[in-house]
Amino acid sequence: MVQISIIGAGSVVFSGSFIRDLCLTKSLWGSTVVLMDIDRERLSIVYNLANRYRDEAKADLKIKATMNREEALEEADFVISTVKVGGYDPMEAEREIAERYGYYRGVGDRVSDYYGGFAAYHQLKFFLDLARDMEDLCPDAWLIETANPVFEGTTLIARETKVKVIGVCHGHFGYKILAIALGLNPDEVNAQMAGFNHCIWLTHFFHRGMNLYPLIDEWIEKKAPEYWRSSAYLKGAPALTEQLSPGAVDMYRLYGLFPIGDTVRSVSPWWYHTSLNVKRKWFGPMGGFDSEIGWSAYLNSLRENLKRMFELAKDESVLASRLLPPVMSGEQHIPIIDAIANDKETKLQLNIPNKGAISGIPNDVVVEVPAIVSKRGVQAIHIGSLPKRLMLHVMIPRMLRMEQILQAFLEGDRKSLLLMLMEDHRTKEFENAKALIDELLAQPWNTEAAEHYKW
């Protein structure tokens, strides 16, 4: 069958989902999975759990582990990248520095292109290095990019290399939360989302031929106030409650289409994010996913998940399937591979070069749209035009932000980083912004970035 190489396999939750889905996809049995990570301990944990899960499922999969990226890429047919360079600690330290300069929640207060640290340098460099290695070692392989920033990263790879790249996210499943609120079975709803990664909008929403947007309007008028007073909203996890939050509703009113998934947190207006109290107004008691409360809870959950995985790996008496029940995870990575390898025509929500799918967006900009996947490759479903106000006030500014990030990265242009920061509504003085950039790049983990970005 095929070789699937997972780069950054120490991302325990993602890797566990991939192995589970492979074990449940019998049409891919006979394949080889290569787990690669530079963290020996985490790689060992994932390798242990993967073999145990495969054995429990009696799946025909060959599983290998390596700390050598070139070894992992040799003979690969599909490469899944989940790497977060350096983890979250440097990013949190940079946030604290930025707050001292008056930038509440740091540069990129709404997480969009900040995942790799300041200017996303480390992530973008890794993406490009990985893709260039693939050009040399497995030029016919598909790269399935999972690590953020997906928008910047997949656009960079598609433009600068010959690698066949697909960006994958799961935020589009937020439409199911909306369907449930309307009293509908999500599996019976026909939803179409389009935009950029973490900036997608509900363009069509139907149930048995009936347009559901009038039902959304009715829910907002008659049921939303009660929901916002309920324990489900007041005590729910931000990742779930944001989809039906006052912020999401207000964005719908402002821009004309309902925002889906991470869109609510990533491209909501700056005035939703000026303080914790303001965040609570728009996103609930925790202030949303990216507040100091919500984000800390997320980081704690990552640590707890990792701890549980380590404990499970040490206790051979516990079934791995107890932690990951044998049902498909919902992630799209393995369905993509199955569709291409076995020519199973499948409709998925993917990040691919536009090529005319959304009107008014250049062809070489990666968009997130529904697409048909098969052995012939990936073909975007034509979307057409989005509302003009949405294009002018959200889509085009977000696209320009991506272009600015990539221009600064490709040209090593520190002045562009400064100009981007000067556009931030929190910036009061030119010299203050310049000093912040210099201090961020002076941090020990940014030595390489400081060499790269020149005045």
N, C-alpha and C positions, 0 to 999 in steps of 0.2 A: 504494500500500500504506500503510504507517504511517511515522510519524516517531518515531525512538528517540533520545532525548537522554541523553547520558552526562555527568553532572555529577561533576567530579573525574576527567576523562579522563586526566590526567597520571599516574594510577595505572596505570603502563605494563603490568604483568602482567595486571591485570583487563581493561583495555581491549583488549589483544591477544587475550585469550580471547574477548571478546564479538565482535570483528570476525571472528575465525576461525570462530566458531560461526554467525554470520550468513552468511558466505560459503558455509558447508556446508549451510545451510537454504534450499533453493531456493524454498520456499513463501513466504519473506519477501523474495525478490528484488523489486526495484522500490521498496524502502523507502529512506528518507533517514535517515542517522545524523548527529547533531550532536554533535561533541566539544567539551566546554566545560571549561576550567580557567583559574585565575588565574595559573598559572606559564607564561609565554610559551614558554620553551625546551622544557619537557616537553610542552606541547601541540603544539608544532611537530614534536617527535620522533614522537609518537603519530600525528599527522595524516600524516606522511611514511610511516610503516610501514603504517598502515591502507590508504592508497591503493595502496601497492605490493602488499600482500597481496591486496586486491580485484582488482587487475589480473592478478596471477599466477593467481588462482582463476577469472578471467574472470566474476566475479560482477556482477550488475546491482544495484549499490548506489550511492547518491549520498552522498558524505561531505563534511561541512562542519566548520569549526572556528571557535570564537569564544571570547573571554574575557568575554563579557557573558552573565550568567545569564538575564536576562529574554529576551534574543534566543534563547537555547537552548530556553527553555520555550515560547515562542510556537508554537502549532500542534502541540505534542508530544502523541503518543498514549501513549507510555511514557517514563518518566523513571527512569534507573538512577543511584543515588547511591552513590559510592565514596569520599566525601570523608573524609580524616583531617585535621581542622583543625590547622594548625601543625606537622604531622609528628610525629616521635617525640622530637626533642631536648628540648622542654620537659617531656615526660613523664619522660624519664630524669633531667633535672635535679631534678624534684620527687621522684623516687625517692631520689636522693642526700640531699636535705634530710631526708626522712622517716627515712632510716637514721640520721642524726645524732641523731634523737630516740628511737631504739631500735626502729624499725619495719623489720625485715629485709625487704628487697625492696620497701619502700615501702608506702604506703597501697594496699590492694587487692593483697596479695602474691600471691594467686591471681587472675589477670586475669579479671574478670567485668564490672564496671561502671566500670572505671578507664581505658578506652581514650582518652577525651577529655581526660585530665588530671584534676586533683582534682575530684571530684563529677561528672565527665563534662560540665561546664558547656558547654564550647565545642562539643562534638558535639550536645548537646541543643538548644542555641540554633540551630545551623545547621539541624538537622532541622526545627525548627518554622518558621524563616524560609523554608526551601525549600518546605515544604508550604503555607504561606500564600501564597507567590508562585504556586504551582500553582493554588490556589483562584481566584486572579485571572486567570492567564494561560492555563491549560489545565485547567479544572475537571473535565473528563471523563477526564483521563489517569490511568493507573496509576503509582504510585510503587513501584519495586522497590528496597528499602533493603538495601544490602550492608554499609555502614560500621557499625562497632560504636560503642556497645553496641546491638545489634539488639533485645534484649528491652526495654530502657528506651525506645529510640527509636521502635520501631513502636507500642508501647503509648501513648506520648505523642502521636504523630501521629493514631492511631486515635481517641483520646479528644478531642483539642483541635481537630481539623479535620475537614472532610468528604472529605478525600482518600482514595482507594482505595489502601491501602498493603499491601504484602506484604514481609515480611522474608525474606531468603535467606541461607543458610549452606551449607557443604559438609561440616561435621563429621560428619553422619549416615553418610557413606560409611565411617566406621570399622568398621561391621559387616562390611565385606568383608574386613578384616584378620582378624577373628575367624573368618569362614568359611574363609579360606585356612588358618589354623592348624588347623582341624578337618579339613583335607584335602578341602574341597568347592569347587566352582566357585561364586564369588559370584553369578554370573548365574542360577544355578539355586536360589538361596536366597530364601525369602520372609521378609523382615525388617520389623518395624514398630517404630518409635521414637516416643516421645512425651515431652513435658515442656516446658521453656522453652529458648530458645536457649542453647547451651553448658551445658545441664542436661537432657539427654535420656537416656532409658532404654529398653533393649531389651524391649519388652512381649511380642512374639511373634517366634519364630525357628524356621522350619520348612524342611525339605528333603523334597520329594515326600511331604508329609503327615506327616512324622515331626518331633516336637518335638526341637529340637537342644539344649535346655538340659541334658539328661542328658549329652550329649557334651561340653558345656562343663565340667561337673563332672568328667568323666573326664579331660579335658585338664589341668585344674588339678591333679588328684591325681597323674597319671602322667607328664605331659609338661612341665608348666610349669617345674619345677625345672631340667630339662635345658635348656629354652629360655633361662632366665635366666642360664645359664652359657655360652651360645653367642655366637659373634662377631656373629650377626645382631642380638642384643639388646644386647650390650656395646658394639658399634660403630655401631649403627643411629641414625638420626635420631630425636630425641625425638618428633616429630610422628607417627611411625609406631610406635615401640616403646612409647609410653605406653598404647596400646590394650590391650596384653597384659602390662602391667607388674604387679608385686606390688601397687601402689596400686589399679589397676583391679580386680584380683581381690579385694582386701580390701574395696573399696567394694561389690562384688557381695555379699560375705558379710554386710556390715553392713546393707545396705538392701534386699536381696532381688531386685533386677534388675541386669543388667549395664550399667555406664555406657558410653556411646558417644561417641567423638570428643573434643571439647574439654571434655566433662563431667569427664573424668578430671583435667584441670588446673584447672578453674574452680570446682568445688563439692566437691572432695575435702576431708576434714577438716583443720582447721588444724594438727593435730599431724603431718601429713606435710610441713610447710613451715617448721619452726622454724629450720633451718640447712641449709647445703649438704650436709653429711654425711647428715642425715635425709632430704633430698630424694633423695639418691643411693640410699638404702635402698629407697625406694618407687618411684622412677622411672628408675633406672639410672645409669651412670657420669657422665652429664652433668647429673644432677639434674632432668631433665625440661625441658620447653619453656620454663618461666618462671624457671628458675634463672639465676644470673649467667652461667653458661656457655652454657646453651641459648638464652637470650634474646639474648645477644651474638652467637651464631652466626646466629640468625635475622636480626638487624639487618644483619650482614655480608652475608648472602645477598641481602637487599633491595638493598644497595648494589652488589653484584656483578651482579645482574640488571639494574639500571638502567644500569650501566656497559656491559654487553653490548648493551643496547638502543640506547644512544647510539652505540656503535661501529657497529652494524648500520645505523643510520639514515644515518651518514656514508659508508658503503660501498655504493654503489648496485649494485656488481657481485654482491653476496651476495643470494641469494633470501631474502625474509622468511619463506618457508615452511620454511627450514632451522631457524629458531629456534622456529617454531610449526608443527609438522607438521600436515597437513590431516586431523585427526581431531577429533571433538567433544571439548571440554575436560572435560565432566562437570558444569560449572556449570549452574545451572537457569534463568538469566535469559532466554536466548533461547528455550528450550522453553516458558517461561511466556508469552512474547510470541506465539510461534507458536500455542500452544493457544488463547489468547484471540482473536487477530486472525483466525485461520483456522478456529476452532471445531473444534480437534482435541482431543478429550477425553483428558487426560493426568493420570496420578497422579504427584505430586511431594511432596517434604517441605518444608513452608513454615511461616512464622511469620505467624499471622493471629489475630484476636480469637477467644477460646475458644468462646463461644456454645454451651456445653454439651458440647463435645468431650471434655474431661477433667472428671470429677466432682470437686466440691469447689473448683473454681477459678472466680472470678467471670467473667461473660460478657465484660466489657470488658478483661480481661487477655489479652495476646497469648501464645499457646502455639505450640510447634513440633510439628506433627502431619502425618501424611500427608493430602493433600487432592486433590480432583478439580478440575482447571482446564479451563475451556472458555469459549466466548463468553458463557455465562451468568454467568461469574465464578468464584469460588473457594469450594468447599464442603468443609469439614473432614470427615474420616472419624471417626465416633464411636469414642472410645477407652474410655470408662467409667472405672472406679476404678483407681488405682495403689495399691500396698501402703501400709498405714496408717503404718508406720514411716518409709517413704520420704517420704510426704507431710508428716509432722510434723517430721522432722529435716532435710529438704533442700528440698523443694518450697515449703512455706509460708514458711520463713525466707528463701529466695531471693526469693520473691514480695514479702515484706515489705521486703526490701532495695530492690527496685525501687520500691516505693511510697514509701519514705523518700527515695530519690534524686529522684523526681519531685515529691514534696511540697516538698522543699527548693528545687528548681529553680523550680517554679511560684510559690512564695511568697517566694522570695529569703530563705530562712530559714537564717542561719548557725548558729543554735542547734541545728537539726536535724542539720547536718553534724557538730557537736561531739558530739551524742548518739550518732550512728552510730559515730564514732571511739571513744567511750567503751565501746562494745560489743566492740571489738577485744580479743582476749585479751592482746595485747602492751601495752595501755595500763596504765600503772602509776599515773599521777597526772592529776587533772583539769586542773591548770594546765599541765602538759606538753603534753597534747593540744590545749588551747586555743592555746598558743603555736605549735604546729606548724601549725594551721589558719591562724593569722594570718600566719605567715611564708610559707606556700604562696601565700596570696592576695596577698601583698605583692610577688610576683615580677612583673617588667614585662609578661610575656605574660598575666598574670591581672588586669590593671588593670580590665577590664570586669567580670570575675567578682567582684572585690572590691567594686565599686560595686553589684553585683546582690545579693550575700548580705549582709544586715544582721544585726547582733546584736539 
